[in-house]
Structure formats: structure tokens, C-alpha cells
């Protein structure tokens, strides 16, 4: 707890009004890989508590459209459509299509993580599955040339997930933002340019 309170990213998040320190992960990825611009349509998977949503709102602006999805309830973010539920459900997919007004997204970001059981092999398998679900979602909802950012954990299945992304996107980068804790195996796969093939 003491380490958390003294964490410079936690302190900076509080100072800037972000809901969690995770905001700085997206800020760094967006800067490095030129992910965000005003007027974009963005879908966020695993949005709660909403710090990435706040960053997206700031960077995409009022001219853009942001849809944030999560199984968990999430406090509103001004100008963002928040959908609670599983994106594989027809009702959620219908609400998403309505929010995007028939368009496809320019960017899909996923900060989804499994509820950790403490059993490494099971947790790793669940994290890879979430990455695969995010890729399948992006294949349906991203426009050609669009980008995808997926949280992943290095371990069994990671290389296969990376290859699956490489088969669908022009370029795929493995990034570990400075705000990711050193002891964590967490990385982000940044996939640029969904191919039409």
C-alpha cells in the first residue's frame, strides 16, 4: 500500500484528475505510435474505471466518437458512450453499432485483464484468450488501415497471439510503457494498419 501511495504515477494521476495511473500507459503508447488524433472513432474494451477513456476524450475531442465497454459498471465520462456488458452479446453489439452510427472504428484499444486466480498457467491462458477476443472484435469493427492496442502478458501463448496479430496488421510492436510496473509481465501489442486481405 505504501509503495502504491508513493508511486509517482499514482500521485500524478491524482494531480491531473485521472481515475488511475493506467492513463500514463496509454499516453505513452499514443505518443510513441501516433495512435490518437482529433475526430477519430475509438472503441475501448475493458474500460473501467475509465482513465484510458479520459485520455481518449482529451485527445480525440468533441469531433470524435468514443464507445467504452466493460462488464463492470463505470462512472460517466462526458461525451463518451458507455456500454455495460459482454461485447459478444447481440444487444451490446447492436448498441455499439448504433453508437458508431454505422461506421467502423479507426482504433480499438483493449486494457482487458483476467480476474487473477494466482495460478500462473490459468491466468496466462485467460489473458491470451482476452487478446484473441480483442483481435476477433477488431477484425469485425475496425476499418481497413485501423489500429489495435491489446494488453498481454508475456508467457505461454504470447508468441502465438503476436503472430495472429502480424497476420492481420501491417506492423506489430511489443511495448512496455514506463508506467507498467517493473515486476509485471504486462506488455502492450500495438498493431498498426488492419489489412483488407
C-alpha positions as CSV (number, residue, x, y, z in Angstrom):
1,X,0.0,0.0,0.0
2,X,2.8,2.4,0.9
3,X,4.5,1.7,-2.5
4,X,1.2,2.5,-4.2
5,X,0.7,5.8,-2.3
6,X,4.3,6.9,-3.0
7,X,4.1,5.8,-6.7
8,X,4.9,8.9,-8.8
9,X,2.3,7.8,-11.4
10,X,-0.4,7.5,-8.8
11,X,0.4,10.9,-7.5
12,X,0.5,12.4,-11.0
13,X,-2.8,10.7,-11.8
14,X,-4.4,12.3,-8.7
15,X,-3.0,15.7,-9.6
16,X,-4.3,15.5,-13.2
17,X,-7.7,14.0,-12.2
18,X,-7.2,10.7,-13.9
19,X,-9.0,7.7,-12.4
20,X,-5.9,5.5,-12.3
21,X,-2.2,5.5,-13.1
22,X,-3.0,3.4,-16.2
23,X,-3.7,6.7,-18.1
24,X,0.0,7.2,-18.5
25,X,0.4,3.8,-20.2
26,X,-2.0,5.0,-23.0
27,X,-0.5,8.4,-23.1
28,X,3.0,6.9,-23.7
29,X,1.7,4.4,-26.3
30,X,-0.3,7.1,-28.1
31,X,2.7,9.4,-28.3
32,X,5.2,6.8,-29.4
33,X,3.0,5.1,-32.1
34,X,0.9,8.2,-33.1
35,X,-2.4,6.5,-32.2
36,X,-4.7,9.4,-31.5
37,X,-5.9,12.4,-33.4
38,X,-8.9,14.6,-33.2
39,X,-12.1,13.4,-34.8
40,X,-11.3,9.6,-34.6
41,X,-13.8,6.9,-33.8
42,X,-12.5,4.8,-31.0
43,X,-13.8,1.7,-29.2
44,X,-12.3,0.8,-25.8
45,X,-12.7,-2.7,-24.4
46,X,-12.2,-3.2,-20.7
47,X,-12.7,0.5,-20.0
48,X,-13.5,0.6,-16.2
49,X,-12.5,2.5,-14.2
50,X,-12.1,4.9,-17.1
51,X,-8.6,6.5,-17.0
52,X,-8.0,5.5,-20.7
53,X,-11.4,6.8,-21.5
54,X,-10.4,10.2,-20.1
55,X,-7.2,10.2,-22.2
56,X,-9.2,9.3,-25.3
57,X,-11.8,12.0,-24.7
58,X,-9.0,14.6,-24.2
59,X,-7.1,13.6,-27.4
60,X,-10.0,12.7,-29.8
61,X,-12.0,15.8,-28.8
62,X,-15.7,16.6,-29.3
63,X,-15.5,15.9,-33.0
64,X,-14.6,12.3,-32.4
65,X,-16.7,9.4,-31.1
66,X,-15.7,7.1,-28.2
67,X,-17.5,4.0,-27.1
68,X,-16.3,2.4,-23.8
69,X,-17.3,-1.1,-23.0
70,X,-16.9,-3.1,-19.8
71,X,-18.6,-5.9,-17.9
72,X,-18.3,-3.6,-14.8
73,X,-20.3,-0.5,-14.1
74,X,-18.4,2.7,-14.8
75,X,-18.9,6.3,-13.9
76,X,-19.8,8.5,-16.8
77,X,-17.2,10.4,-18.8
78,X,-18.5,13.5,-20.6
79,X,-19.1,12.9,-24.3
80,X,-18.5,9.2,-24.2
81,X,-21.0,6.4,-24.8
82,X,-20.5,3.8,-22.1
83,X,-21.9,0.3,-22.6
84,X,-22.0,-2.3,-19.8
85,X,-22.0,-5.9,-20.9
86,X,-20.1,-8.5,-23.0
87,X,-19.3,-7.3,-26.5
88,X,-20.1,-10.7,-27.8
89,X,-23.8,-10.3,-26.8
90,X,-26.1,-9.3,-29.7
91,X,-27.7,-6.5,-27.6
92,X,-24.3,-4.9,-26.8
93,X,-23.2,-5.3,-30.4
94,X,-26.4,-3.5,-31.6
95,X,-25.9,-0.7,-29.1
96,X,-22.3,-0.4,-30.3
97,X,-23.3,-0.2,-34.0
98,X,-25.9,2.5,-33.1
99,X,-23.2,4.5,-31.2
100,X,-20.9,4.3,-34.2
101,X,-23.7,5.4,-36.5
102,X,-23.0,2.7,-39.0
103,X,-19.3,3.5,-39.2
104,X,-16.3,1.3,-38.3
105,X,-13.7,2.4,-35.7
106,X,-10.3,3.9,-36.5
107,X,-8.8,2.5,-33.4
108,X,-9.7,-0.3,-30.9
109,X,-7.9,-0.3,-27.6
110,X,-8.1,-3.1,-25.0
111,X,-6.9,-2.9,-21.5
112,X,-8.8,-6.1,-20.6
113,X,-7.2,-8.3,-18.0
114,X,-8.4,-11.5,-16.4
115,X,-9.5,-11.8,-12.8
116,X,-6.3,-13.3,-11.4
117,X,-6.6,-16.6,-9.7
118,X,-3.0,-16.8,-8.6
119,X,-2.5,-19.9,-10.8
120,X,0.0,-18.6,-13.4
121,X,-0.8,-21.1,-16.2
122,X,-4.6,-20.4,-15.9
123,X,-4.1,-16.7,-15.6
124,X,-1.8,-16.7,-18.6
125,X,-4.3,-18.7,-20.7
126,X,-7.1,-16.3,-19.8
127,X,-5.0,-13.3,-20.7
128,X,-4.2,-14.8,-24.1
129,X,-7.9,-15.6,-24.7
130,X,-8.8,-11.9,-24.0
131,X,-6.2,-10.9,-26.5
132,X,-7.7,-13.3,-29.1
133,X,-11.2,-11.9,-28.3
134,X,-9.9,-8.3,-28.8
135,X,-8.4,-9.3,-32.2
136,X,-11.6,-11.0,-33.3
137,X,-13.5,-7.9,-32.2
138,X,-11.1,-5.6,-34.1
139,X,-11.4,-7.8,-37.3
140,X,-15.2,-7.1,-37.2
141,X,-15.3,-3.5,-36.0
142,X,-12.1,-1.8,-37.4
143,X,-12.0,-0.1,-40.7
144,X,-9.2,-1.2,-43.1
145,X,-6.0,0.5,-42.1
146,X,-7.2,0.9,-38.5
147,X,-5.1,0.2,-35.4
148,X,-5.4,-2.0,-32.4
149,X,-3.8,-1.9,-28.9
150,X,-4.0,-5.0,-26.8
151,X,-2.8,-5.7,-23.2
152,X,-1.0,-9.0,-23.0
153,X,1.2,-10.9,-20.6
154,X,4.5,-12.5,-21.7
155,X,4.4,-16.2,-21.2
156,X,2.8,-19.3,-22.8
157,X,0.7,-18.3,-25.9
158,X,2.1,-14.8,-26.2
159,X,4.1,-15.5,-29.3
160,X,1.1,-17.1,-31.0
161,X,-1.0,-14.1,-30.2
162,X,1.7,-11.8,-31.6
163,X,1.8,-13.9,-34.8
164,X,-2.0,-13.8,-35.1
165,X,-1.8,-10.0,-35.0
166,X,1.0,-10.0,-37.5
167,X,-1.2,-12.0,-39.9
168,X,-3.8,-9.3,-39.9
169,X,-1.9,-6.0,-39.5
170,X,0.9,-4.3,-41.4
171,X,3.1,-3.8,-38.3
172,X,3.0,-5.1,-34.8
173,X,5.1,-3.7,-31.9
174,X,5.6,-5.0,-28.4
175,X,5.7,-2.1,-26.0
176,X,6.2,-1.9,-22.2
177,X,5.3,1.6,-21.1
178,X,7.3,3.2,-18.3
179,X,4.1,3.3,-16.2
180,X,3.9,-0.5,-16.2
181,X,5.3,-1.9,-13.0
182,X,8.8,-3.4,-13.4
183,X,7.8,-6.7,-11.8
184,X,4.8,-7.1,-14.1
185,X,4.9,-9.3,-17.2
186,X,2.4,-6.9,-18.7
187,X,3.1,-5.5,-22.2
188,X,1.0,-4.0,-24.9
189,X,0.8,-5.2,-28.5
190,X,0.4,-2.2,-30.8
191,X,-0.9,-3.4,-34.2
192,X,-0.9,-0.8,-37.0
193,X,-2.8,-0.9,-40.3
194,X,-5.5,-3.6,-40.4
195,X,-5.1,-5.3,-43.8
196,X,-8.0,-5.9,-46.1
197,X,-6.8,-9.4,-47.2
